[in-house]
Amino acid sequence: MFADRRVHWLRARAQLMRWQEEVTLIGYEMQWTVRYFLFMSRKWVMPPTGGSPGAIAYGRRKQAVWEEQMKKADHIFRTSNPAYQSLL
């Protein structure tokens, strides 16, 4: 009977540790997501002297799309996770 309690305690402890690790990883994944969107928005910044007007407009549109994704993700993460540290 004592061995059953010990096994139950060890399983409960292992499950707690897995959940704590998951919470840590989710926090990192939130920051990685926002950083990736930021990276992609900066990737579409065109040099002022390069490209046709159409290419420049296309690059600006792509940059705006990634920035919007970044802002939305940051807002959702801030409201859903009080421990989340905003990068913006």
Phi and psi restraints in degrees (value plus and minus 20) as a CYANA .aco file:
   2 PHE   PHI     -84.7   -44.7
   2 PHE   PSI     -56.8   -16.8
   3 ALA   PHI     -85.4   -45.4
   3 ALA   PSI     -55.1   -15.1
   4 ASP   PHI     -82.8   -42.8
   4 ASP   PSI     -61.1   -21.1
   5 ARG   PHI     -86.8   -46.8
   5 ARG   PSI     -58.3   -18.3
   6 ARG   PHI     -85.0   -45.0
   6 ARG   PSI     -63.9   -23.9
   7 VAL   PHI     -84.0   -44.0
   7 VAL   PSI     -62.5   -22.5
   8 HIS   PHI     -81.7   -41.7
   8 HIS   PSI     -63.0   -23.0
   9 TRP   PHI     -84.3   -44.3
   9 TRP   PSI     -61.8   -21.8
  10 LEU   PHI     -84.6   -44.6
  10 LEU   PSI     -60.8   -20.8
  11 ARG   PHI     -85.0   -45.0
  11 ARG   PSI     -62.5   -22.5
  12 ALA   PHI     -83.6   -43.6
  12 ALA   PSI     -61.1   -21.1
  13 ARG   PHI     -84.0   -44.0
  13 ARG   PSI     -63.1   -23.1
  14 ALA   PHI     -83.2   -43.2
  14 ALA   PSI     -60.4   -20.4
  15 GLN   PHI     -85.6   -45.6
  15 GLN   PSI     -61.3   -21.3
  16 LEU   PHI     -80.0   -40.0
  16 LEU   PSI     -63.9   -23.9
  17 MET   PHI     -85.0   -45.0
  17 MET   PSI     -57.0   -17.0
  18 ARG   PHI     -84.1   -44.1
  18 ARG   PSI     -62.2   -22.2
  19 TRP   PHI     -86.8   -46.8
  19 TRP   PSI     -58.1   -18.1
  20 GLN   PHI     -84.1   -44.1
  20 GLN   PSI     -60.3   -20.3
  21 GLU   PHI     -84.8   -44.8
  21 GLU   PSI     -59.9   -19.9
  22 GLU   PHI     -83.3   -43.3
  22 GLU   PSI     -61.0   -21.0
  23 VAL   PHI     -81.8   -41.8
  23 VAL   PSI     -62.9   -22.9
  24 THR   PHI     -82.2   -42.2
  24 THR   PSI     -66.3   -26.3
  25 LEU   PHI     -84.8   -44.8
  25 LEU   PSI     -59.2   -19.2
  26 ILE   PHI     -81.8   -41.8
  26 ILE   PSI     -61.3   -21.3
  27 GLY   PHI     -80.0   -40.0
  27 GLY   PSI     -63.8   -23.8
  28 TYR   PHI     -85.5   -45.5
  28 TYR   PSI     -61.4   -21.4
  29 GLU   PHI     -83.7   -43.7
  29 GLU   PSI     -53.8   -13.8
  30 MET   PHI     -83.3   -43.3
  30 MET   PSI     -65.8   -25.8
  31 GLN   PHI     -87.0   -47.0
  31 GLN   PSI     -59.3   -19.3
  32 TRP   PHI     -81.8   -41.8
  32 TRP   PSI     -59.1   -19.1
  33 THR   PHI     -83.0   -43.0
  33 THR   PSI     -68.3   -28.3
  34 VAL   PHI     -84.2   -44.2
  34 VAL   PSI     -60.4   -20.4
  35 ARG   PHI     -85.3   -45.3
  35 ARG   PSI     -56.7   -16.7
  36 TYR   PHI     -84.9   -44.9
  36 TYR   PSI     -64.2   -24.2
  37 PHE   PHI     -82.0   -42.0
  37 PHE   PSI     -58.9   -18.9
  38 LEU   PHI     -84.1   -44.1
  38 LEU   PSI     -64.4   -24.4
  39 PHE   PHI     -78.7   -38.7
  39 PHE   PSI     -65.3   -25.3
  40 MET   PHI     -87.0   -47.0
  40 MET   PSI     -56.0   -16.0
  41 SER   PHI     -86.9   -46.9
  41 SER   PSI     -57.4   -17.4
  42 ARG   PHI     -92.8   -52.8
  42 ARG   PSI     -46.4    -6.4
  43 LYS   PHI     -84.2   -44.2
  43 LYS   PSI     -49.6    -9.6
  44 TRP   PHI    -111.1   -71.1
  44 TRP   PSI     -15.0    25.0
  45 VAL   PHI     -91.9   -51.9
  45 VAL   PSI     102.4   142.4
  46 MET   PHI    -113.1   -73.1
  46 MET   PSI     123.7   163.7
  47 PRO   PHI     -84.4   -44.4
  47 PRO   PSI     126.0   166.0
  48 PRO   PHI     -83.2   -43.2
  48 PRO   PSI     -43.3    -3.3
  49 THR   PHI    -119.2   -79.2
  49 THR   PSI     -26.4    13.6
  50 GLY   PHI    -124.6   -84.6
  50 GLY   PSI     123.1   163.1
  51 GLY   PHI      72.6   112.6
  51 GLY   PSI     137.1   177.1
  52 SER   PHI     -97.9   -57.9
  52 SER   PSI     147.3   187.3
  53 PRO   PHI     -79.3   -39.3
  53 PRO   PSI     -55.9   -15.9
  54 GLY   PHI     -86.3   -46.3
  54 GLY   PSI     -61.0   -21.0
  55 ALA   PHI     -86.7   -46.7
  55 ALA   PSI     -58.7   -18.7
  56 ILE   PHI     -85.5   -45.5
  56 ILE   PSI     -63.6   -23.6
  57 ALA   PHI     -82.5   -42.5
  57 ALA   PSI     -60.9   -20.9
  58 TYR   PHI     -83.1   -43.1
  58 TYR   PSI     -64.4   -24.4
  59 GLY   PHI     -83.0   -43.0
  59 GLY   PSI     -60.9   -20.9
  60 ARG   PHI     -85.7   -45.7
  60 ARG   PSI     -58.6   -18.6
  61 ARG   PHI     -84.9   -44.9
  61 ARG   PSI     -64.6   -24.6
  62 LYS   PHI     -83.0   -43.0
  62 LYS   PSI     -60.6   -20.6
  63 GLN   PHI     -81.5   -41.5
  63 GLN   PSI     -62.9   -22.9
  64 ALA   PHI     -84.6   -44.6
  64 ALA   PSI     -57.8   -17.8
  65 VAL   PHI     -83.0   -43.0
  65 VAL   PSI     -66.7   -26.7
  66 TRP   PHI     -87.3   -47.3
  66 TRP   PSI     -57.5   -17.5
  67 GLU   PHI     -84.8   -44.8
  67 GLU   PSI     -58.9   -18.9
  68 GLU   PHI     -84.5   -44.5
  68 GLU   PSI     -62.1   -22.1
  69 GLN   PHI     -81.0   -41.0
  69 GLN   PSI     -62.2   -22.2
  70 MET   PHI     -82.3   -42.3
  70 MET   PSI     -66.2   -26.2
  71 LYS   PHI     -85.2   -45.2
  71 LYS   PSI     -62.0   -22.0
  72 LYS   PHI     -83.2   -43.2
  72 LYS   PSI     -66.5   -26.5
  73 ALA   PHI     -82.4   -42.4
  73 ALA   PSI     -64.4   -24.4
  74 ASP   PHI     -81.0   -41.0
  74 ASP   PSI     -62.8   -22.8
  75 HIS   PHI     -84.0   -44.0
  75 HIS   PSI     -66.1   -26.1
  76 ILE   PHI     -82.9   -42.9
  76 ILE   PSI     -62.7   -22.7
  77 PHE   PHI     -86.8   -46.8
  77 PHE   PSI     -58.4   -18.4
  78 ARG   PHI     -85.2   -45.2
  78 ARG   PSI     -59.5   -19.5
  79 THR   PHI     -97.4   -57.4
  79 THR   PSI     -47.9    -7.9
  80 SER   PHI    -114.5   -74.5
  80 SER   PSI     -38.7     1.3
  81 ASN   PHI    -155.1  -115.1
  81 ASN   PSI      86.0   126.0
  82 PRO   PHI     -84.5   -44.5
  82 PRO   PSI     -40.8    -0.8
  83 ALA   PHI    -104.9   -64.9
  83 ALA   PSI     -28.5    11.5
  84 TYR   PHI     -87.5   -47.5
  84 TYR   PSI     111.5   151.5
  85 GLN   PHI    -122.6   -82.6
  85 GLN   PSI      93.9   133.9
  86 SER   PHI     -85.0   -45.0
  86 SER   PSI     120.7   160.7
  87 LEU   PHI    -112.7   -72.7
  87 LEU   PSI     -28.2    11.8
